[in-house]
Amino acid sequence: MDINLIKNYIEKSDFDENIIFNTDINTNLEKSIFNNINEAVELIKKLDKFIDNEDFLNILKEISKKFLLIKNKKCISFETKNIESCVLKYSNILSFNAEYKIPEENEEVLIAYLLYTIIKKIQRRFISLSKNKEIRVDLINYIDKSCDFFHIIYKFIREKAMVKYVTELISEKLSSIDMDNNLSLEKARKIIRAGQKKAKKNEYCSCLCCC
């Protein structure tokens, strides 16, 4: 695994740990955040000009290979608290040009952390893409293929303040441990409520900034 390539990616990415922590929807994170990384790669390929450099795709491939190896090990748990601890422990190191090493005592958690930053970067790219009408249509069409999301997606699209939270649904899809485990209506309502709460908060903050 090319650690230097990963280090280079993170240093050049729009990594922001505040964005990583700014989510109430992480119930599947402790189960298997890496389970469908290959689907993430395929999803990215379907969107024209989504990848702005070759390193991004290479990183996903490298992480995917690494996770397949880790996934074969039994009793490996990527709990939310472990990833958060890893972010706190290593984000400062990654912010400086210091020598970078994989911690021998917890390599799996570091890999989970790296993948988490990538998934969040994907989310932010979707937020950016959703502002483009043509790309947004393609994105919606892709999501429509998932029947369990069909009854939710248009509620988000109709409410302009909620468009950005479509990415939360994508995140849930990518991090779901069981692809056949349909998103329940109760969970859908929970996601919508969380999104509405964030949207109202963001609107309030925007109003304060404009004053």
TORRO-277786 format. One record per atom (N, C-alpha, C, O): x negated, y, z negated; residue in one letter. Coordinates in steps of 0.001 Angstrom, whole numbers, padded with zeros to 6 digits, always signed. Each point is the difference from the previous one (the first is absolute). Layout:
REM residues N
XYZA...
//
This chain:
REM residues 211
-000841-001198+000000M+000841+001198+000000M-000874+001245+000000M-000918+000121-000811M+001204+000798+001718D-000822+001203+000134D+000463+001074-000988D+000891+000795+000302D-001506-000785-001479I+000381+000949-001042I-000300+001433+000425I+000744+000917-000349I-001808-000717+001087N-000341+001346+000457N+001091+000569+000912N+000292+001196-000032N+000300-002072+000840L+001074+000424+000885L+001202+000459-000834L+000625+001016+000304L-000312-001774-001352I+001100+000360-000889I-000293+001309-000709I+000863+000873-000095I-002078-000744-000399K-000392+001223-000701K+000135+001203+000939K+000498+001055-000394K-000943-001228+001623N+000075+001063+000989N+001450+000380+000285N+000327+001179+000134N+000529-002178-000042Y+001419+000248+000252Y+000619+000819-001128Y+000676+000998+000246Y-000910-001423-001473I+000607+000679-001152I-000491+001431-000118I+000778+000904-000304I-002054-000695+000542E-000548+001348-000107E+000627+000942+001036E+000143+001196-000254E+000230-001734+001418K+000550+000834+001067K+001530+000049-000023K+000609+000791+000720K+000010-001638-001550S+001457-000062-000017S+000579+001137-000828S-000709+000710-000713S+002029-000565+000833D+000677+001043-000760D+000448-000556-001349D+001130+000221-000435D-002014-000928-000200F+000301-000645-001273F+000331+001023-001078F-000730+000971-000203F+001833-001206-000477D+000423+000887-001073D+000674-000856-001058D+001109-000490+000211D-001768+000305-001345E+000548-000908-001003E+001319+000510-000574E+000778-000789-000536E-000511+002089+000636N+001288+000517-000458N+001138-000555+000849N+001089-000271-000506N-001350+000105+001800I+001006-000580+000883I+000189-001470-000330I+001119-000512+000029I-002211-000161-000342I+000085-001413-000330I+000857-000226-001241I+000793-000940-000053I-000955+001795-000931F+000755-000165-001229F+001410+000563+000086F+000835-000295-000854F-000556+001106+001880N+001285+000676+000107N+001037-000900+000657N+000478+000296+001096N-000132-001387-001758T+001041-000891+000498T+000603-000793-001143T-000714-000537-000847T+002034+000471+000833D+000710-000789-001003D+000314-001381+000552D+000486-000869-000723D-000764+000669+002000I+000411-001237+000657I-001227-000903+000177I-000569-000072+001090I+000174-000601-002141N-001181-000864+000095N+000259-001357-000657N-000932-000653-000470N+002202+000230+000439T+000344-001242-000676T-000609-001228+000672T-000267-001004-000661T+000047+001083+001973N-000588-001143+000698N-001518+000038+000013N-000654-000951+000428N+000102+002059-000900L-001441+000181+000083L-000746-001073-000782L-001010-000531+000462L+001519+000219-001655E-000685-000975-000828E+000140-001417+000531E-000713-000903-000439E+001631+000702+001384K+000200-001336+000550K-001000-000318+001110K-000768-000957-000092K+000794+001780+001143S-000873-000313+001130S-000076+001152+000975S+000643-000021+001049S-001431+001030-001393I-000098+001184+000853I-000692-000316+001320I+000145+000738+000974I-000896-001833-000944F-000786-000318+001184F+000647-001056+000874F-000560-000364+001034F+001729-000138-001422N+000554-001189+000638N+000244+000169+001488N-000141-000959+000759N+000508+002174-000321N+000370+000190+001403N-000850+001054+000689N+000506+000771+000814N-001797-000732-001134I-000883+000985+000607I-000104-000207+001509I-000166+000963+000748I+000263-002202-000304N-000049-000259+001441N+001186+000626+000711N-000122+000476+001129N+001272-000477-001794E+001178+000651+000579E-000239+001500+000108E+000454+000646+000944E-001170-000099-001922A-000322+001427+000033A-000854+000317+001226A+000208+001009+000675A-001165-001883-000403V-000868+000192+001169V+000832-000026+001279V-000170+000846+000877V+001069-001821-000778E+000844-000109+001197E+000926+001197+000130E+000252+000481+001105E+000255+000002-002238L+000891+001156+000027L-000733+001230+000527L+000546+000776+000784L-001773-000615-001220I-000805+001137+000441I-000234-000069+001512I+000059+001018+000690I-000322-002207-000192K-000264-000170+001422K+001204+000385+000860K-000159+000415+001148K+001354-000555-001704K+001211+000270+000773K+000248+001485+000202K+000777+000386+000873K-001425+000443-001668L+000219+001435+000111L-001147+000649+000764L-001154-000051-000426L+001486+000658+001555D-001004+000602+000861D-000762+001098-000719D+000601+000849-000658D-001918-000862+000779K-000887+001011-000576K+000034+000041-001526K-000387+000994-000615K+000857-002090+000012F+000032-000019-001470F-001413-000059-000569F-000323+000683-000972F-000506-001507+001593I-001373-000128-000481I-000867+001050+000671I-000152+000001+001221I-000414+000889-002017D-000800+001074+000581D-001481-000333+000044D-000787+000752+000575D+000400-001866-001174N-001385-000444+000144N-000089-001505-000212N+000843-000596-000670N-001856+000003+001238E-000164-001450-000019E-000292-000524-001399E+000345-001136-000328E-000978+001963-000496D-000336-000437-001358D+001235-000403-000788D-000036-000951-000780D+001136+001681+000986F+001214-000276-000756F+000489-001424+000242F+000334-000717-000943F-000293+000311+002213L+000440-001347+000337L-001005-001033-000497L+000387-001061-000490L-001671+001368+000614N-001034-000920-000479N+000110-000239-001498N-000194-001117-000481N+000509+002187-000251I+000163-000123-001446I+001157-000934-000324I-000120-000874-000858I+001235+001061+001545L+001158-000856-000242L-000333-001468+000272L+000418-000888-000743L-001165+000647+001801K-000384-001371+000337K-000917-000594-001066K+000164-001150-000408K-001137+001959-000038E-000930-000468-001022E+000732-000311-001311E-000223-001036-000626E+001101+001963+000232I+000754-000192-001233I+000919-001209+000116I+000165-000763-000952I+000428+000598+002126S+000888-001131+000226S-000738-001317-000191S+000499-000906-000667S-001689+000803+001254K-000802-001224-000142K-000343-000259-001464K+000099-001123-000494K-000504+002194-000182K-000395-000124-001400K+001176-000465-000856K-000155-000841-000886K+001324+001399+001163F+001165-000345-000795F+000477-001418+000254F+000539-000646-000899F-000731+000160+002107L+000365-001388+000284L-000832-000945-000851L+000492-001026-000471L-001761+001384+000278L-000874-000820-000843L+000430+000076-001466L+000070-001015-000694L+000214+002230+000241I+000418+000180-001398I+001344-000669-000243I+000247-000566-001065I+000613+000642+002065K+001352-000528-000121K-000008-001505-000232K+000913-000543-000622K-001945-000125+001122N-000107-001443-000161N-000388-000406-001413N+000173-001151-000399N-000699+002113-000354K-000352-000287-001388K+001261+000015-000854K+000891+000822+000215K-000818-001696-001146K+001167-000055-000870K-000213+000887-001228K-001130+000288-000394K+002232+000127-000187C-000030+000803-001236C-000663+001361+000196C-000574+000550-000940C+000648-000008+002145I-000503+001357+000227I+001198+000951-000028I+000950-000163+000765I-001005+001151-001648S+001114+000920-000151S-000454+001423+000265S-000997+000462-000555S+001747+000234+001420F-000277+001405+000276F+001102+000833-000632F+000921+000441+000687F-001010-000228-001964E+001029+000751-000697E-000186+001493+000228E-001105+000476+000261E+002194+000239-000364T-000039+001451+000195T-001018+000637-000926T-000766+000869+000419T+000752-001289-001662K-000909+000604-000973K-001456-000237+000387K-000856+000848-000253K+000572-002001+000868N-001364-000281+000434N-000417+000923+001139N-001127+000495+000029N+002047-000267+000911I-000312+000872+001129I-000158+001436-000476I-000892+000715+000456I+001756-000293-001372E-000103+001357-000527E-001322+000186-000737E-000653+001035+000127E+000269-002049-000897S-001280+000065-000723S-001157+000070+000978S-000982+000711-000214S+001125-001473+001301C-001049-000017+001012C-000115+001363+000673C-001104+000473+000267C+002237+000152+000005V-000024+001329+000611V-000702+000984-000923V-000854+000776+000431V+001226-000819-001708L-000611+000911-000969L-001499-000253-000126L-000792+000929-000164L+000426-002194+000242K-001398-000371-000211K-000883+000326+001197K-001151+000405-000160K+001708-000588+001382Y-000850+000112+001184Y+000240+001221+000881Y-000827+000299+000861Y+001933+000411-001052S+000267+001142+000878S-001057+001084-000160S-000387+000637+000979S-000076-000424-002189N-001049+001004-000219N-001303-000419+000660N-000716+000827+000565N+000416-002112-000642I-001225-000513+000623I+000064+000214+001507I-000979+000405+000627I+002164-000688-000052L+000160+000126+001441L+000010+001453+000460L-000170+000283+001186L+000369+000630-002122S+000021+001416+000345S-001406+000567+000159S-000191+001053+000608S-000766-001746-001148F-001377+000475+000099F-000788-000891+000950F+000438-001094+000357F-001590+001574+000040N-000844-000775+000913N-000992-000869-000760N-001160-000153+000383N+001660-000404-001463A-000864-000859-000814A-000068-001395+000620A+000782-000345+000887A-001728-000438-001373E-000135-001360+000503E+001265-000781-000327E+000515+000074-001116E-000032-000801+002069Y+001282-000690-000156Y-000210-001503-000085Y-000651-000596+000857Y+001206-000008-001892K-000127-001440-000174K+001350-000600-000380K+000816+000646-000656K-000595-001878+001073I+001197-000706-000439I-000224-000478-001427I-001008-000651-000270I+001911+000952-000643P-000158-000475-001375P+000123-001515-000048P+001040-000550+000362P-002064-000110-000793E+000004-001458+000001E+001096-000573-000894E+000519-001087+000255E-000172+001836-001312E+000964-000542-000954E+001441+000067+000496E+000870-000684-000539E-000604+001508+001569N+001392+000152+000420N+000097+000348+001479N+000605+001010+000359N-001171-001805+000470E+000002+000271+001438E+001419-000019+000562E+000333+000817+000858E+000519-001753-001340E+001349-000114+000520E+000813+001267-000233E+000749+000437+000873E-000901+000144-002053V+000755+001209-000315V-000453+001160+000882V+000815+000815+000433V-002101-000746-000173L-000506+001059+000870L+000575-000151+001407L+000385+000988+000625L-000327-002214-000133I+000570-000244+001318I+001472+000393+000022I+000484+000575+000975I+000228-000890-002060A+001407+000389-000088A+000133+001515+000045A+000903+000546+000634A-001812+000111-001315Y-000008+001472-000023Y-000246+000567+001397Y+000663+000951+000414Y-001606-001530+000301L-000301+000463+001355L+001213-000158+000904L+000327+000893+000782L+000335-002039-000897L+001177-000236+000827L+001115+000960-000374L+000739+000472+000863L-000622-000189-002140Y+001045+000916-000465Y-000189+001392+000601Y+000968+000640+000412Y-002206-000178-000365T-000264+001311+000594T+000347-000013+001492T+000483+000994+000543T-000733-002120+000103I+000304-000108+001431I+001503+000020+000236I+000480+000679+000908I+000269-001428-001729I+001453-000014+000142I+000568+001389-000216I+000916+000417+000709I-001461+000310-001696K+000473+001353-000247K-000348+000918+001166K+000755+000915+000329K-001910-001168+000295K-000377+000790+001173K+000983-000280+001142K+000390+000914+000728K+000003-002171-000577I+000989-000359+001012I+001303+000740-000265I+000626+000528+000920I-000222-000496-002192Q+001226+000703-000353Q-000068+001469+000403Q+000952+000550+000554Q-002076+000066-000838R-000137+001424+000317R-000026+000237+001502R+000476+001029+000480R-001037-001990+000269R+000022+000131+001453R+001437-000091+000512R+000373+000703+000940R+000435-001573-001559F+001401-000099+000392F+000738+001300-000296F+000853+000423+000780F-001176+000205-001891I+000624+001279-000338I-000284+001008+001102I+000879+000746+000432I-002137-000745+000012S-000398+000910+001073S+000699-000363+001304S+000483+000874+000721S-000433-002164-000429L+000623-000458+001234L+001497+000284+000022L+000571+000254+001061L+000071-000298-002236S+001445+000188-000052S+000417+001404+000425S+001171+000248+000288S-002144+000672-000252K+000304+001362+000434K+000108+000094+001518K+000533+000971+000537K-001050-001999+000152N+000078-000051+001448N+001248-000790+000392N+000104-001186-000314N+000836+001827+000993K+001291-000613+000286K-000119-001310+000771K+000658-000980-000351K-001489+000944+001399E-000122-001201+000822E-000578-001161-000799E+000495-001125+000077E-001546+001406-000844I-000616-001058-000791I+000951-000461-001101I+000051-001184-000336I+000704+002137-000222R+000943-000349-001058R+001043-000981+000511R+000392-000919-000718R+000056+001106+001944V+000973-000916+000605V-000593-001392+000112V+000661-000986-000325V-001915+000898+000787D-000668-001301+000106D-000119-000658-001368D+000200-001206-000147D-000525+002013-000842L-000169-000513-001355L+001329-000530-000533L+000052-001071-000605L+001009+001820+000830I+001329-000415-000459I+000419-001291+000692I+000551-000900-000634I-000815+000812+001939N+000348-001211+000741N-000724-001217-000555N+000563-001093-000075N-001821+001297-000315Y-000766-001110-000572Y+000606-000446-001320Y+000162-001194-000251Y+000169+002164-000588I+000557-000313-001318I+001380-000645+000135I+000379-000848-000807I+000363+001259+001830D+001348-000540+000220D-000016-001514+000200D+000998-000676-000246D-002130+000154+000689K-000103-001435+000241K+000065-000785-001315K+000282-001198-000004K-000544+001881-001097S+000092-000637-001307S+001421+000213-000521S+000342+001094-000450S+000471-002123+000512C+001415+000121-000350C+000208+000476-001430C+000963+000712-000287C-001868-001104-000615D+000188+000361-001402D-000186+001489-000241D+000395+000514-001047D-001002+000194+002022F-000179+001439-000156F+001040+000794+000792F+000097+001220-000136F+000670-001915+000954F+000890+000688+000942F+001008+000900-000700F+000276+001103+000471F+000281-001565-001596H+001057+000755-000661H-000532+001176-000807H+000774+000794-000534H-002112-000682+000446I-000594+001083-000783I-000571+001089+000891I+000072+001184-000331I-000637-001582+001459I-000868+000881+000745I+000694+001287+000449I-000601+001074-000044I+001847-001172+000471Y+000648+001196+000522Y+000384+000992-001089Y+000147+001193+000264Y+000013-001683-001481K+000245+000923-001107K-001214+000913-000166K+000127+001188-000297K-001302-001777+000497F-001220+000790-000102F-000133+000966+001168F-000363+001160-000193F+000650-001622+001389I-000198+000821+001190I+000972+001179+000021I-000372+001107+000391I+001609-001343-000809R+001004+001076+000046R-000340+001123-000965R+000294+001164+000269R-000910-001508-001386E-000384+001030-000959E-001434+000408+000296E-000937-000748-000282E+000768+001938+000851K-001319+000420+000456K-001039-000024-001116K-001167-000310+000240K+001585+000633-001444A-000940+000013-001117A-000502-001396-000328A-000991-000158-000712A+001687-000871+001241M-000330-001375-000349M-000818-000721+001060M-000415-001139-000216M+000177+001771+001347V-000685-000666+001108V-001339-000589-000447V-000341-001126+000363V-000408+001890-001148K-001327-000463-000414K+000065-001251-000857K-000990-000726-000096K+002127+000453-000529Y+000079-001163-000884Y+000356-001291+000732Y+000113-001065-000607Y+000062+001181+001927V+000086-001209+000814V-001284-000808-000191V+000012-001230+000053V-001101+001933-000274T-001283-000681-000187T-000005-000875-001243T-000740-000981-000065T+001554+001325-000914E+000083-000825-001203E+000593-001366+000335E-000391-001021-000568E+001337+001024+001496L+000593-001264+000420L-001025-000859+000731L-000057-001218-000169L-000750+001891+000990I-001056-000716+000718I-000974-000606-000994I-000434-001141+000157I+000098+001905-001170S-000917-000481-001025S+000569-001237-000691S-000719-000966-000254S+002027+001006-000049E+000641-001141-000631E-000076-001225+000905E-000216-001121-000462E+000399+001359+001766K-000037-001100+000966K-001397-000610+000058K-000157-001221+000014K-000861+002093+000018L-001371-000485+000113L-000476-000695-001268L-000814-000921+000064L+001321+001361-001225S-000509-000540-001254S+000867-001111-000570S-000285-000524-001077S+001361+000155+001810S+000888-001044-000493S-000706-001346+000019S-000615-000374+000999S+000706-000348-002105I-000677-001302-000101I+000714-001052+000841I-000608-000986+000416I+001892+001195-000168D+000791-000969+000747D+000761+000713+001108D+000947+000739-000268D-001362-000962+001515M+000620+000694+001120M+001473-000366+000149M+000776+000776+000557M-000383-001951-001049D+001386-000429+000111D+000861+000514-001145D+001217-000181-000001D-001842+000809-000954N+000726+000533-001151N+000578+001367+000361N-000685+001019-000101N+001938-001006+000517N+000625+001238+000472N+000098+001040-001102N+000151-000330-001176N-000237+001570+001571L+000116+001102-000937L+001456+000090-000461L+000904+000163+000819L-000682-000268-002121S+001358+000017-000525S+000583+001409+000060S-000731+000989+000048S+002050-000919-000052L+000673+001294+000032L-000341+000801-001250L-000162+001219+000054L+000055-001915-001176E-000362+000671-001252E-001385+000630+000107E-000205+001136-000428E-000756-001883+001006K-001347+000522+000166K+000012+001160+000998K-000714+000988-000172K+001533-001123+001212A+000102+001071+001002A+000486+001292-000650A-000531+001078+000264A+001543-001200-001113R+000526+001176-000677R-001054+000611-000920R-000101+001219-000133R-000677-002089-000496K-001057+000476-000891K-001038+000804+000781K-000463+001045-000457K+000102-001549+001649I-000972+000697+000841I+000558+001352+000450I-000703+001011-000009I+001972-001015+000400I+000625+001240+000455I+000045+001026-001130I-000290+001178+000211I+000655-001633-001415R+000065+000920-001143R-001377+000573-000308R-000145+001189-000287R-000867-002059+000352A-001363+000462-000265A-000429+001023+001045A-000634+001004-000325A+000988-001270+001594G-000339+000918+001074G+000711+001332-000153G-000591+001056+000225G+001868-001105-000611Q+000762+001231-000196Q-000591+000828-001126Q-000085+001225+000082Q-000323-001919-001136K-000595+000693-001143K-001281+000709+000408K-000240+001143-000389K-000596-001844+001190K-001254+000589+000470K+000268+001161+000955K-000663+001036-000058K+001648-001229+000938A+000313+001045+000970A+000451+001276-000697A-000422+001098+000365A+001284-001248-001371K+000477+001166-000746K-001153+000687-000718K-000083+001227-000051K-000811-002057-000508K-001157+000547-000703K-000889+000770+000954K-000473+001090-000320K+000245-001668+001515N-000841+000653+001006N+000631+001297+000488N-000692+000995+000215N+002022-001012-000039E+000704+001209+000442E-000112+001089-001064E-000180+001176+000318E+000286-001579-001576Y-000100+000959-001105Y-001390+000620-000042Y-000157+001209-000167Y-000863-002083+000327C-001395+000483-000004C-000237+000941+001184C-000710+000998-000125C+001312-001327+001278S-000168+000839+001186S+000615+001373-000222S-000550+001019+000420S+001703-001007-001087C+000670+001273-000290C-000857+000864-000914C-000085+001215+000176C-000545-001855-001151L-000852+000738-000929L-001196+000597+000729L-000422+001125-000269L-000118-001921+001210C-001179+000465+000748C+000357+001184+000900C-000824+000883+000236C+002065-000877+000264C+000419+001068+000911C+000341+001290-000734C+000014+001084+000585C+000264-001226-001892C+000385+001185-000776C-001181+000915-000225C+000142+001045-000634C
//
